[in-house]
Amino acid sequence: MTREAAVLITIAVALLVLAAMLFAWRRRISRDSALTAPLGVPEHADVIDRHEVLYVATTVHDQPLERIAMKALTYRARGELVLTDRGVALSLDGSPTVFIASERLLAADLATVAIDRVVEPNGLIRLVWRVAEGTIVDSFLRPASVGPQQILPQLQRLSAGSENGEQS
């Protein structure tokens, strides 16, 4: 085999892999098109605290490697986690503000792995929340300025699951 033929085969294989990745991502977006994150913060929500975060991903509940391509939470982004008396707001770069009301927030705990991010033990915050009736998802955040253990108690107080004894 000549050098030129080897280069052409390598390019063809790379293009096939890229095409398969594009097809799979478009299929995932189509599959998840019915899921939409709740947008906008309620008018009279009082801000309790703010933290810089890296939004990692939203996944199927208890399946941290099965990404969901939900509108407004499709891509990893830097942003701000805003804790209010009515729930949690995620203000991510390039996306509208997502607001997870306390009634939707089922639990908050710590995690180590999600999709393409593996961190030190308990380096991620996992928010377990209800998108729609019967659809529960996990969203993963990596705090930038403080440790996850410092934010977690506030999140747990906001979650509906902590009020009525639910566990994820």
N, C-alpha and C positions, 0 to 999 in steps of 0.2 A: 504494500500500500504506500502510495506516495504521501509526502507531507501535506500537500494541498488537499488530498482526499480525507486525511485524518482531521484536518481543520474544518472542512465542510461537514463531516459527520458530527464533530463536536458542536458546531454551531447549530446544526439541525436538532440535535438532542436538547441543547439549551433552549431553543425556541419551542420545542414540544413541551418541555417542563414549564416554561413561562406561560404558554397557552393553557396548560392544564391548571395552573395556579389561578389564572384569570377566570377560567370557566368555573372553578370551584368557588371562588370568592363571589362571583356574580350569582351563582346558585344559592349560596348562603344568604346573600342580601335579599334575594327573591323569597327564600323560605321564611325569613324573619321580617318581611315587609309589614305584616300585620301588627307587630310589636312596636309600640311607640312610647318613649319615656315621657312622663308627665313634665310639661314645661311651665315655667313662670312661677315666681314666688308669690304667695298670698300677700295682699296689701298690708295687713297689719301684723306681719310676722316680726317679732323682736329678735335681733341677732344676739346670740349668746357667745359665739366664738368663731374665729376664722383660722384656717390653716392652709398653707400651700401644700398641694398634693400632686402626684403623678397618677392620673387615672390609667389603670392597666387594662382592664377588660370587664365585660359583663358576660357571664357564662350561665349555662343551664345549672339549676340548683344542685349542689353537691357533685358537680362534674366540672372541676376547675380547668379542664383542658378542652371543653366544648364551647367555643366562643359563640356568642349571639351577636349578630350585626343589627342591633337595635338603633333606630333613628335617634340621633343626638348623642348616642353612646357607641358609635360604630368603631371609632379609631382611638388609639392611645393618645393622650394629650396631657399637657401640664395645665394646672388650673388651681382653683380654690374650693375648699370644702367649707361651706358656711353652715354652722349649726344655728337653728332658730328654735323658738319655743313651739313651733308647729311642725318641724321636720328638718330635713337636710337638703341643702341646695348645692349642686355641683356646677360651678361656673368654669367651664373648660374652654381653653383657647380654641377659637374657630367654631364653636357650637353654641346654640342657645342654652340658657340656664335650665338645668333639670332640677325639679323639686320632688323629693320623695317625702310625702307627708308621713307623720308619725303612725297613722293608721295603716299605711302600706309597709312601713319598715318593721319587719318581723324580728330581726336579730342583728347584732353586730358582734363580731369576734375577730380573732387574729388568724392569719394564714401564712404559709411559707411559699406556695407555688400557685401560679395562675397563668395559663397559656404560655407566653414566651418569657415569663419573669420568674426566676427563682431567687429568693433572697435569704438572708439569715433567718433562723427560726423565728416565726411570729413577726416578720418584718412588714407584712401587709395587713390592711384592714379589710375584712370581708363584710359587706352590707348585704343581708338577705332581705329581699323585698318583693312585694307583689306587683307585677306589671298590670295584670288584668285578673279577673276571677279565674282561679285555677292555674295561673301561670306565675311561678315563683322563680326568681333569678338571683344570682350572686354578683355583686359588683366589687371589684378589687381596687384599692387605693394604696398608694405608697406615700406616706407623709414626707415632706421635704424638710421641714424646719424642726419638728419635734418627733419623738418616738411614738409609735402607734399606741403604746400602753397609756400615754398621756391623754389621748383623744377618746379611747375606747369607753371609759366610764360615762362620758357625756352622751355618746351614741347609744349606749345601752339604756340609759334613762329615757331617751327619746323613742326607743323601739316599742311597738305594740306588744311584741312577744314578751318583753320583760314585765309588762303589766298583768298579763293573764297567764303567765307560766308556760308559754309555748317554747319549744326548743326546735332548732333547725336540724 
